Structures are given as structure tokens and as C-alpha cells.
Amino acid sequence: MILLNSEVGNYVISNGKKYSYFAGNNYLALASHPEVKAAVIRAVEKYGVNFSASRHTTGTADIHLELESVLASFKGKEDAVVFASGYQGNSILLEILKGSYSTIFIDQSAHASIIAAIPSDVVRVMFYGHCDADHLDYLLEYNRGSSPLVVTDGIFPLTGEIAPLNRIYPVVKKHNGILVVDDAHSTGILGETGKGTPEHFSLPDDDKIFQTETMSKALGGYGGFISAGRELTEMIRERSATYQASTALPPPIAAAGIASIAILKANPQLHVDLVDKAWRLREEIAAMDFQTTHDRTPIIPIILDTPEKARGLSMFLEENGVIAPFMNYPVRKELHQIRIAVSVSHTDNQITRLLELLKKWKEKNESN
Ligand SMILES: Cc1ncc(COP(=O)(O)O)c(C=O)c1O
């Protein structure tokens, strides 16, 4: 376990020692942005830490409504509904959409929160090959007439791959299905204005495409949200047990969300700079003959043949002052990888040092 004794920025303090930090999901460095911190402090003074009640009973504050309005406007949707965590979003959505689908088709490498969201009374669940739109098409054809709902991550959190919605969406549409995209890692990152994977692929504004999103990653705060037409958001408020029976997002955290969106809007170049920076690093890593992936996202895996090697690389980096953890995560256990997460705040020196260390490790451990 990596024990942190500081805020997470491009550097952290762990056990009293300073490390260059290529971990976590603080892609836009908003978790410790001065304006975000100031907004949180103001909200703590006004509201205290927590309302200790669900939104449905006495837990809704004016600041929750303000956040929902800010998120709806950011996403260009009629409304948005916020809840306690991104993890809950898939359960809330799949619960509310019940009746509109009978079979669920899931990318075989989907996030744990998607698997956990499968309602217990859904008759059939099928897994299609990772990012494989042809396989999805085959399964949908084979199960014709099944009222399909297809779920995928937008950016896959371990490998940084982008789900090919340009190929998946036409297949879903052909079979008259519903598409759900878990955009936990894409919000604020993908698409011209940071609206996520559907915007990245210029998908049309189709009321059969849904996104589940979180403020805990690029937005630097916490809490899940779904933006959609008011009919759906009202259904969530009125009918979702998960929404109604869990404690509301703490108001200071709602304040963080509002501040982060304001920063995103005022700095439309932020996510472009991040993705460019990550791309340069990814290209250098690939040029060293490390196995990695090839999409323009801030997550760069280094995949090795054995867990021992991957663990060894992560330990070597840590001994040399860089944190890029070995992934022991409840998704894709078959991949032995470290995960490098790039932040817009990483300096050229930090990136150069990381590359030097990777080169050194490679020469020592993988030269033939
Ligand atoms: C793809 C995906 N979905 C959902 C979540 C859950 O989001 P949160 O941590 O904000 O609850 C995560 C978090 O790691 C994730 O990677």
C-alpha cells in the first residue's frame, strides 16, 4: 500500500519522502487547485461537513441544485442529477431503465461497478469481446428481438483505451438498443469541450445514449452524476432506491464540483494540453519497445509478461523516487501492468526522469 502524507499533485509525500507522482486520476490537477480548495472551505463554513441525510429526505441543499444546473449546462442537457459516488451511477441507471431492455451486453473488460450494477432479475447477460463491435453485432444478431442494452467503459481505467463508439454505436442503433457509456475517466478529458466519449466520436444527440459520470477523477472532487432529459432525472429522484437511500454528496464537495466546472470552462485548452503531453510520453514509451496501448488519453499502461516483472518495475521506480503503481485491481487481473497516469501539471523534468528510469530498467531486465 502506498501511504500518502500530503495532497496529490505532481509530487506527493509518502512516508516522509517526496515522490514524483504518476498515479491516481487527478488528470487536470484540480484536486488541489487553489480555487477549488477555497470554494470547499467557504462551503464548510456555511454548511458544515455533511447533511447526514439522503437527498430524498432532508439532504438536498441549494448548492446541490446549483451543481446540478452547472453540470446540465456543461453537458448541454436539460438536467443533471448528482449522487454520492460514481460507482453508484451504473446501478442507478440500470435500475431506472428496467423495462426498456431485457438483455444486457457488456464489454468483457468492463469496470467492476458495471458488473455490480446488473439487476438481479435481468434474464440474460452476455459479454462481448473487449472493444469488439463485430462480436457485439454477432451477439445482437443471434439474440435478435431481445431489447438490448449495451454497456461499456468510455476510457478503460487500466489501459487507457477508448471504447470505439464510432463502431459500437451503429451496431447498437441497428438493433434498436440502448447504449450506456461509463465515462468516469472521460469527463473533462475527451471531446472538444470535455463532454466525454460520445462527443469525442461526434455521436448524435440520441436519447438512447446515456453516460454515467463522476466528479472524482478529472474534476478533482467527488460524487457521481447523470445528465439527461428531465424525464429520466426525475425518475431517478422519484424511484431509485440507491439515490433515495444513501447520504447526499457533502455540500463542500458539491462546491468543489461547481468550482472545477468553472475552471474547465475558463480553460478550454487544459484537456488538450494534457492529452498532448500524455501522447508524447506514450510515444517515447512505445519507442522503447514496451508493450502499451495507443489512444490519446492520460492513462499509459506498461504491460509485462509476468506479475513479478511488473511489480519489479514499479518497485524500481519507487526506489528511484517515482510512484507508478503495479495494478492489482478487481478488473483485468490477467494483465500484468503498471499504470502511468499523466497530469497536466507534470513538468518536462519529471517526464524526462521517468523515461530515463524506464530505459535503465529495460536495459537491465529485458536486453537480450
Ligand atoms: C470506469 C469506472 N467507473 C466508475 C468508477 C467509480 O467512480 P467513483 O470512484 O467516482 O465512485 C470508476 C472508479 O475507479 C471507474 O474507473
PDBQT file of the ligand as one rigid body, heavy atoms in Angstrom, charges set to zero:
ROOT
HETATM    1  C1  LIG A 401     -14.831   3.079 -15.159  1.00  0.00    +0.000 C 
HETATM    2  C2  LIG A 401     -15.167   3.488 -13.762  1.00  0.00    +0.000 A 
HETATM    3  N1  LIG A 401     -16.452   3.625 -13.415  1.00  0.00    +0.000 NA
HETATM    4  C3  LIG A 401     -16.814   4.014 -12.187  1.00  0.00    +0.000 A 
HETATM    5  C4  LIG A 401     -15.876   4.270 -11.220  1.00  0.00    +0.000 A 
HETATM    6  C5  LIG A 401     -16.327   4.704  -9.861  1.00  0.00    +0.000 C 
HETATM    7  O1  LIG A 401     -16.225   6.070  -9.725  1.00  0.00    +0.000 OA
HETATM    8  P1  LIG A 401     -16.019   6.735  -8.284  1.00  0.00    +0.000 P 
HETATM    9  O2  LIG A 401     -14.654   6.301  -7.834  1.00  0.00    +0.000 OA
HETATM   10  O3  LIG A 401     -16.114   8.182  -8.537  1.00  0.00    +0.000 OA
HETATM   11  O4  LIG A 401     -17.065   6.186  -7.385  1.00  0.00    +0.000 OA
HETATM   12  C6  LIG A 401     -14.529   4.129 -11.514  1.00  0.00    +0.000 A 
HETATM   13  C7  LIG A 401     -13.509   4.411 -10.470  1.00  0.00    +0.000 C 
HETATM   14  O5  LIG A 401     -12.414   3.983 -10.496  1.00  0.00    +0.000 OA
HETATM   15  C8  LIG A 401     -14.156   3.732 -12.817  1.00  0.00    +0.000 A 
HETATM   16  O6  LIG A 401     -12.865   3.571 -13.147  1.00  0.00    +0.000 OA
ENDROOT
TORSDOF 0
